């Protein structure tokens, strides 16, 4: 209405460095300390094991370039939802975001629990039990309070956590490469030349892409980045190059110290590596590293996910209260409270983190394919910002097409190998269809 006060707008506050550090923490959770055993078991040898991580890094970098161009062409708060609604249809955007909203809160809680379990290993040897749940709740409570103080406070926290994580992972890799003596563990070298079947490669890529995943969510920070057309692509690519270098280094250290068979037999491979080269002090080092990784992942999720709520509230797909934020601090109090609800409730009933892998990756792979396809639509329509487009990814259209085909292959493998899990993911998405109609009707009626 004409008499309504002007709607406050988000001001860009994040530098390229801030956004690159957010990218690092969005990608590096605790997967790198859990998934190497799955990858080694699927590939069957040292060379294929390392090749899988290299291929995963290359495909993920292509994906980062795809999403960087999408974000720079269409820089909006909550860009993941906005760009799908702009290119395809609000229903498709709502269904994708509905699945992500339900999944990411529980996923963050799971990461917090696992990080807490590792930290508790510093003070006790047995199972952490309920203590890990309460420690995870305390961690998330502190991070929620920091982010409620404003996005600048949240990004500064992110930088500290990300830099600490880089130093700790690089230090662990260096210890494995420089201090290990006597070669790999017995039985590890004999598999170096083993061949890997196509199903094995796909199974390995499920775990690899899970570990590399998360960079696409920096699109939700596009409106917070200074000069996003130049800054966002630089930040995303820089962050992914740091991640790939760290992953290749630490996985090479795993294989060199434990051998391929040793890695496949060790779910807590980082702890085994540290114990072999550094003894008890190494176990403490790894416990702290994993806890910091978990805290960084949870904090990064709190930075980007409420921006999706804001975008959906602007399009009347969620209650308007979730679109409110403090014009001074840029903090979304209601959005953070809703995120806390989606995280703390599952925290009380959380199952095994490993069981979430197939569900998360099936949903994410389909979502990545749909969002990546938006690049073709944006290119066909032309740059909405004029002729000063600062970033165009190389290899178009073949590299984006390759990325989409690979992630769809991962989703197809999960559908075949874990049919019930895939059906559960489809069911969650399907619920979003009637919910979309109900919300559109109710919110439209309320404003008429």
N, C-alpha and C positions, 0 to 999 in steps of 0.2 A: 504494500500500500504506500501511497505517496507520503503519508505522515510517519512512516516507520523510520527509526534511526538507522544510519548507515551500518551495514554489516562489517565488523572488523575483519581485516585480511591478515593472513600469516605473512610475517616478514622473514626473508631469507637470512639465516644466522650461521649456517654451517659452511666452513671452508672446505677446500678440496681435501686437506689433511683429515679434518673431522669425518668427512664422508668415506674416505679410504679406510680409516680405522673402523668405522661402522661396518663397512663391507667385510673386513677381516673378521670381525666378531660375529657377523651374520653367518659366515661360512664356517669358521673354526669353532665348533662346539666341543663336544667330547667324542664325536664320531671317530676321530683319528686315533683314539685310544681304545676303541671297541671294534671297528670294522676291519682292520687289517687281517684279523684271523679269518673272517668270512671271505675276504678277497683271496687270501692265500689258499684257503680250502677249495675255492671254486676254480682257481687258475692252475693249481697243482705244481708250481715251480717258481724259482726265483725270478727268472727272466720274464715269464708272463705276468707274474705278480707286479713287478715294477712297470711293465708295459701298460698294464691296466690303469695304474695311477697316472702314467704319462698321457694315455689316451683320454682319461677322465678330465685331466687338467686342460688338455687342448679343446675338448668339446665344451667344457665349462667356460673357457675363455671366449669361444665363439658365442656361447649363450650370453656372456657378459657384454660382448659387443652388440649383440642384438638388442638386449634390454637397455644398454646405454643409448643407442640411437632412438629407441622408442621413448625413453625418458627425456631425451633432449628435444625430440620433436614434439612431445606432448607433456611438458612439465606441469604436473598438477599434484596437489596433495592427494594422497590415496590413488596414485597413478595406476596401480594394478587394476583397481576396479574401474576407474575413469576411462582408461584407454580401451578396455573391452566393451564398455557401454558405448563409447564413441564409435568404435570400428564395427561392432557387430550388433548387440542389442542389450538393453539393461537387464533383461532376464538372464542372459548368459553370464553377464558380469555378476549379478546377484548370486546365482547358483555357485559360481566359482568362489566368490568371497564368503558365502555361507559355509562352505566346506572348510575353507581356510580358517575362518574365525573359530569354529568349533575345535579344529585340530591344533592350532598354534598355541592356544592357552594351555591345553593339556600337554602338548609337546614341551613347552617351556617348563612346566611343573616336573615332567619326567627328567629333563636335563638337570634341573635343580636338585632333584632327589639323588641322581647318580653322582653329581659333584659332591653332594653332602656325604654320601657313603664313602667316597674316597678320602675326604677330609677327616672323617671319623676314624679312618685307619691309622691316623697319627696317634690316637689315644686308646684304641682298643683293637683286638685281633679278630673278635667274633663278628657275627652279623650285626649291622647297625640297627635293624628293626625300626621301631617307631621314632627313634631318635633322629634318623635321617629325614623323616617327614617334617619334624618340628624345626630342624636346622634349615631345611629347604624353605619352609614358610618364613622363617626369620630373614633369610637371604632375600627372598622376593619382597618382603615387607620393606626392607631397607632401600632396595632399588626403586620400588614404587614411590617411596618418600622423596628420593633424590630426583626422580623424573617429574614428580608433582611440583617441585620447586621451579621447573622451567627447562626448556630444551637445551639451553646453554649448559646448565648444571648437568643434565643427562649426558650431553656430548663430551664434557670434560671427564666425567666418570668413565665414559666409553673409551676415551683415548688412553687413560691410565690402565684400564683392564686389558685393552688390546695390545699396548706396548709390553705389558708384563707377560702376556701370553706369548708374544713373538719371542721375547728373550728366553722364556722357559722352554719352549719347544725347540728353538735353535740350540739351546744349551744341552738338552737331552740328546738331540741328533749328534752334536759335536762329541759328547761323551761316548756315544756308541761307536762313532767312527774313529776316535783317537785313542780311547782308553781300553777298548775291548782287546783281549789277548787270546791267542790260541785258536782263532778262526771261529766259524759258526758252530753251533751245538751239533752233536752227532746226529746224523740222519738228515740234516738240512741241505747239504750240498748236492745230494744225489738227485734231486728233483729239478735242478736248474734248467734242464733241457726239455722238460715235459711239455707235451702238447696240450692244448686246451680246446675242448669242443665248443661249438657256438653257444649251447645252453650254459656252459660254464662261464663264457665271456659275459653273457647277459646277466647271469647271477652275480658275477663280480661287479658289473657296472651298476647294479642296483645299490650295492653297498658303497661303491665309489661315488656315485652321484649323490647319494645321501650325505656323504662326508663333504663333498664340494658344494652342496646346495645352500641356498640362502641369498646369493648375490642379487637375484631378481627383485628382492624386497626393497632394495635401495631406490626403486622407482617411487616408493611411497614417501621418500624424502626429497623428491625433486623440487617441490615448492619451497623447501627449507634451505636449498643449496644456493649459494651466491653464484650468479651467472651460470645457471644449470646447463645451458647448451654447450658450454666448454668444460665447466667444472665437473659435471656428473660423469661423462665418459672417462675423463682422466682419472677421477677418483675410483671408479669401478674397475678399470683396467689395472691401475696400480695395486689396488687391493687384491685382485685375483692373481697377479704375478707374484705378490708376496706369499699368498696362500699356496700356490703351486710349488714354489721353491721350498717352502717349509715342508709340505707333504712329501715331496720326492726325497728330501734330505732325511727325514725321520724314517721313512719306509726303507730307504737304503741302509740306514743304521740298523733297523730291525733285522733285515735279512743278513747283513754282514755279521751281526752278533749271534743271532739265534738260528739262522738258516730258514729256508722256506717251510720245512716241516715244523720247526719250532714255532714259527709265527702262526701257522695254521692251528697248532695245538694250544695256543695261548690267548684266551679271550682278553686278558689284561696284559697285553704284550708290552706296553710301555713300562709297567711295573716290573715285569720279568727282565726287560732290558736294563733298567736302572739297577735292579738288585744284582745283576751279573757284573756290571761295570763299576757300581758305586756302593754296593752293599746296602745296609739299612738306611744310610743317608739318602741313597737314591730313591728308595721307596717313599720317603718323606717328601722328596723333591717332586716326584710324580704326583703324589696326592695333592700337593698344593697347586701344581700346574693344572690338574683336571678341575679342581674347585674354581680356580680363576677362569678357566675356559667356560665352565658352566655359568658363572656369574656374568661373564661378558656376553654370552649368547642370550641369556634372559634379559639383560639390560638392553641389548640391541633390539630384541623383540618388542620391548616396551617403548622404544623410540619410534618404531615404524608402524606397528599394528593399529594404534589408536587413530592414525591418519586415515586408515581405511574406513573406520567408523565415521569419521568426519565426512568423507566423500559420500558415503552411503546416506548419511543424514541429510546432506545437501540435496540429494536426489529423492528425498522423502521415502527412502527404503528402510530407514531405521528411525526411531523417535528422534525428534529435533534436539533433545537434551544431549545426545551423543555427539552433536556437532558443536557444542559449546567449548570455548577455550578462553583462557585469560589473555587479553590483548597485550598485557605487559610482559608476562613470562612465556607466552605461547603454549603453556601447559594445558592439556585436556583432562581436567579433573574427572568429569563423568566417563570419558573414554577409558581412562586408567582404572576407574572403579569397575567398569564392565569387564576389562581385561582381567582384573583381579578375580572377578567372579568365575570366569572361564578357566582360570588357573587353579585357584584354591579349592573349588569344589571337586575337580578330578583328582587333586592331590590327596584327598582323603580316601579315594577308592582306586588309586593307581595300581595297575598291574605291571608286568615286566616291560622294561623299555624296549627290549629286543622285539617283542611282539608288535610294537608300533611301526617297525621299519617298513614292512610291506604295505600297511595301510597308508602311511605317510607318503611313501614313494609312488604308489599308484595314483593317489590324488594329485601329488605335486607334478608328476610326469604329464598327466593330462592337462593340468593347468598351464604348465610351461608351454606345451604345444599350442594351446589356444591363444595365450598372450603373445607368444612369438609370432604367430600368424598375423597379428595386428600390424607388424612392420610392412607386410605386403600391401595392406590397405592404406596405411599412411603414405607409403611411397607413391601409390597410384593416385591418391588424392592430391599429392603435392604438399609441400611444407606449409603448415598453417601460419608459420611465423614470418614468411617472406622468403627472400632469396639469400639471407645471411645465415643459412644453415651451417653450423660450425662442425658438425660431425656426421659422416656417412661411413658406415662400416665397410671394410673391404670384402670382396668376394661375393657381393650380392648378385643374384639371388641364391647361388649355390650353397654358400655356407649357412645361411639361415635355414634353407631346406634340409641340409644335412643334420643340423641341430634338431629340427622337428622330427625327422625320421628316427633318429637315435633315441630320443626320449619316448616316442611312441613305441619303439621296440622294447624298451624297458617296461612300459606299462603292459604291453602284450605278454611279456614273459611272466610278470606277476599275475596277470589274469589266468594264465595257464597253470602256473605252479602253486598259486595260492588263491584259488577261485573264490573261496568264502570271504577272504579278506577283500578281494576286488569287488565282490558283490556288496559287501558292507560299505565300501567307499561309494559305490553307485547309489546305494540306498540313502546315504546321508545327503548326497547331492540332490537326489530326487525329491527329498522333503522340501528343499528350497523352492521348488516350482509353485506348490500351493501357498507356501509362506509368502512368496513374492506377491502373489495376487491379493492375499489378505492384507498385507502391509500397504500396498498401493491403494487399495480400496478404503481402508480405515483412515490412513493419513490424509488421503484426498478428501474424504468426507469431513474430517475434522477441520480442514481449512476452507471448506466451501460455505 
